[in-house]
Amino acid sequence: MARMMKVELATTEDGEMIVQDVHDMLGRLLVRAPRRIDPELKRMLLARGIQEVFIPDQSSGDAEYERQIVEQERDAIRKRFSRLQDTPDNKRIVEIFIRAFEVFHAEKGKIPPV
Amino acid sequence: MYSRDEFFLLIEDLSLLPAISPSCRSAFDKMEDPEASLIGIGHLIEEDPGLASRLIKVANSPFYPYSGKVGSVREALVRLGLETTRGVILTTSLFDRIRGEAGVYALWQHSLAVSMISRNIAGHLRMPYPDEVALAGLLHDIGKIPYFMHDASEMHRSISDVDPGRPDYKREKEAFGMDHMEIGEHLTISWRFPSIVCAPIRWHHNPAKSPEADRTVVRIVALGDLIASAYGLGHPEFPFVDGDILQLTEELNLLGAEVTSLLTDFLYDRDLIVQRSHDVF
């Protein structure tokens, strides 16, 4: 079986494949895998409180996999701050949040500190 | 769509606590009696086995950072304190009523997240009442619950109207005539929580307007709200940061290294919340 990775639904791209069934908190099936993500599906799942889905893990190894996780989180953080004005102060805050995540990830022994 | 007056009538009813069980209500009344003993309050809670076991479970959960295992309601009361116990009973009872609704579990996780960050910030600032600050964080969005209780379909319609440019409180005002801050403040004042708990509920989206006496706690909860959102435990319908984090950290006199340390601590808590929030919900 191919490796899967859990990703934040809000950060997924259209066309990515959901490879594990998605259920709501009561266990009701919302999406049967495999199914490609489209804007309508994403909107429906987010409205039902689904925040993460499984997609194929294309990474070639653990280090690469962990780097992808970090990169995804960086992108997700930037996206969540994207409604703020593009000022030097706001850029600084985004970098502080990203840096804290990198420190956290390194502390957990996943990747060497950057 | 509701007018403000129409929705106010609905929540007026809720302010009398009809949504909680008779045993919860008796325990609530008893907790407000200055003459009441912990033993007496404990006995009332023990009359409802579900409530008693939940309180013990909460006191033993990783969300309340104390050492040692609690085995009785009385120990749980001592560990949590009366105000936090009241808040936990109320929050879990109300969340129970809307448990099956889409988006509610995310709201519960967000509330837990803001509670944990707020407690950490209060501890960092050496504030004398971190438990009350944590309670304010837990309750800060309590004003959203009546939307699900009284008109879940209107709430879902409001949530699924995914317009990233409009924060939740603006959509709420349009759909229900009242935003969650107004509702939350009205309810918590009716339920006789202290101002340190009520003020952050009312002002967490606009700390500058909060009463001076409670402004530090308001800023803490506001900052906690933004940090939770920044790390993915916000509201799915509006997963964006829409406040001035830098200003809040400066007003709270938090230095860069302190902020990084708080954020790193929260990321550990975030894993805990994602893995364990089912334990108490």
Interface residues (C-beta under 8 A of the other chain):
Chain A: E8 A10 D24 M25 L26 R43 M44 L46 A47 R48 G49 I50 Q51 A76 I77 R80 F81 S82 R83 L84 D89 N90 R92 I93 I96 F97 R99 A100 F101 V103 F104 E107
Chain B: R99 G100 A102 G103 V104 Y105 A106 H156 I159 S160 V162 P164 G165 S229 A230 Y231 G232 G234 P236 E237 P239 F240 V241 D242 I245 L246 G256 V259 T260 L263 T264 L267 Y268
